[in-house]
Amino acid sequence: MKNIIKKIILILNCIVCTCNIAFSQGKVIDQVIATVGNSIILQSELENQYLQAVAQGMTSGSDIEMKCSIFEDMLFQKLLLNQARLDSLSVSDSQVESEIDRRLRYFINQIGSQEKLEEYYNKSIVEIKEEFRETIKEQLLSEQMQRKITDDIKVTPSEVRAYFKKIPADSLPLVNSEVEILQIVKNPEINSAEKKEALDKIEQIRKRIMSGEDFVTLAALYSEDIESAKKGGDIGFKFRSDLPAEITSVAFNLKDKELSPVVESPAGYHILQL
């Protein structure tokens, strides 16, 4: 246990300088950026995980800060994997197969069908499974190692208090204040003139996009959905059940980068882009 913690500290102490070397280049060239035991981490693996995080709306700090955070997670997982191999831990083929099937069901549910998933990867479902197999096996081994390390750890309230008191006052995390409120809501009826004004406005925005203006910029400027406007209109990956039927009937039939006509839902008017 102590040896593992020492290794973790050593790796984390190296992350800042490694990040500066690996991510300060203007052009990304695939290369080994870390070695843990017999495992390596490639620049392309990091870039792929970063793009997936961005696509899912996970944004925090600058690009370099995000990549450093992802890189730290990758190093930690490789460290666990290396220790799992040293401890001769193993996962069965049936465990790996079950996890692959679970994830593929998730992907298929997101993208709409098995055929669309195969089209997206340009591979058959069998080839996709084989591509994921080794990665998922490594993840399962890492998780098993993590459970082995932490299973017997017990923390008492007094230990928590003692640890907390050792932290300098200026280093304590900031916890936002919270309130509990009650409210009564009365939604005003929207008259036809207001609806027409909103429809005219969004149709003008759609025409500007069709004329070549950037969807992301216009979404940030004009969208009244505050949360997605911050991300240029991006609402991330969604299940059919997450969205109103009026939107899913259009969204799940769009092609890549295709712009939808104006769609009306209980929330208002929308323009969608896949």
Secondary structure in CASP SS format (residue, H / E / C, confidence):
PFRMAT SS
TARGET T0000
AUTHOR 0000-0000-0000
METHOD secondary structure of the structure
MODEL  1
M C 1.00
K H 1.00
N H 1.00
I H 1.00
I H 1.00
K H 1.00
K H 1.00
I H 1.00
I H 1.00
L H 1.00
I H 1.00
L H 1.00
N H 1.00
C H 1.00
I H 1.00
V H 1.00
C H 1.00
T H 1.00
C H 1.00
N H 1.00
I H 1.00
A H 1.00
F H 1.00
S C 1.00
Q C 1.00
G C 1.00
K C 1.00
V C 1.00
I C 1.00
D C 1.00
Q C 1.00
V E 1.00
I E 1.00
A E 1.00
T E 1.00
V E 1.00
G C 1.00
N C 1.00
S E 1.00
I E 1.00
I E 1.00
L E 1.00
Q H 1.00
S H 1.00
E H 1.00
L H 1.00
E H 1.00
N H 1.00
Q H 1.00
Y H 1.00
L H 1.00
Q H 1.00
A H 1.00
V H 1.00
A H 1.00
Q C 1.00
G C 1.00
M C 1.00
T C 1.00
S C 1.00
G C 1.00
S C 1.00
D H 1.00
I H 1.00
E H 1.00
M H 1.00
K H 1.00
C H 1.00
S H 1.00
I H 1.00
F H 1.00
E H 1.00
D H 1.00
M H 1.00
L H 1.00
F H 1.00
Q H 1.00
K H 1.00
L H 1.00
L H 1.00
L H 1.00
N H 1.00
Q H 1.00
A H 1.00
R H 1.00
L H 1.00
D C 1.00
S C 1.00
L C 1.00
S C 1.00
V C 1.00
S C 1.00
D H 1.00
S H 1.00
Q H 1.00
V H 1.00
E H 1.00
S H 1.00
E H 1.00
I H 1.00
D H 1.00
R H 1.00
R H 1.00
L H 1.00
R H 1.00
Y H 1.00
F H 1.00
I H 1.00
N H 1.00
Q H 1.00
I H 1.00
G C 1.00
S C 1.00
Q H 1.00
E H 1.00
K H 1.00
L H 1.00
E H 1.00
E H 1.00
Y H 1.00
Y H 1.00
N C 1.00
K C 1.00
S C 1.00
I H 1.00
V H 1.00
E H 1.00
I H 1.00
K H 1.00
E H 1.00
E H 1.00
F H 1.00
R H 1.00
E H 1.00
T H 1.00
I H 1.00
K H 1.00
E H 1.00
Q H 1.00
L H 1.00
L H 1.00
S H 1.00
E H 1.00
Q H 1.00
M H 1.00
Q H 1.00
R H 1.00
K H 1.00
I H 1.00
T H 1.00
D C 1.00
D C 1.00
I C 1.00
K C 1.00
V C 1.00
T C 1.00
P H 1.00
S H 1.00
E H 1.00
V H 1.00
R H 1.00
A H 1.00
Y H 1.00
F H 1.00
K H 1.00
K H 1.00
I C 1.00
P C 1.00
A H 1.00
D H 1.00
S H 1.00
L C 1.00
P C 1.00
L C 1.00
V C 1.00
N C 1.00
S C 1.00
E C 1.00
V C 1.00
E C 1.00
I C 1.00
L C 1.00
Q C 1.00
I C 1.00
V C 1.00
K C 1.00
N C 1.00
P C 1.00
E C 1.00
I C 1.00
N C 1.00
S H 1.00
A H 1.00
E H 1.00
K H 1.00
K H 1.00
E H 1.00
A H 1.00
L H 1.00
D H 1.00
K H 1.00
I H 1.00
E H 1.00
Q H 1.00
I H 1.00
R H 1.00
K H 1.00
R H 1.00
I H 1.00
M H 1.00
S C 1.00
G C 1.00
E C 1.00
D C 1.00
F H 1.00
V H 1.00
T H 1.00
L H 1.00
A H 1.00
A H 1.00
L H 1.00
Y H 1.00
S C 1.00
E C 1.00
D C 1.00
I H 1.00
E H 1.00
S H 1.00
A H 1.00
K C 1.00
K C 1.00
G C 1.00
G C 1.00
D C 1.00
I C 1.00
G C 1.00
F C 1.00
K C 1.00
F C 1.00
R H 1.00
S H 1.00
D H 1.00
L C 1.00
P C 1.00
A H 1.00
E H 1.00
I H 1.00
T H 1.00
S H 1.00
V H 1.00
A H 1.00
F C 1.00
N C 1.00
L C 1.00
K C 1.00
D C 1.00
K C 1.00
E C 1.00
L E 1.00
S C 1.00
P C 1.00
V C 1.00
V E 1.00
E E 1.00
S E 1.00
P C 1.00
A C 1.00
G E 1.00
Y E 1.00
H E 1.00
I C 1.00
L C 1.00
Q E 1.00
L C 1.00
END
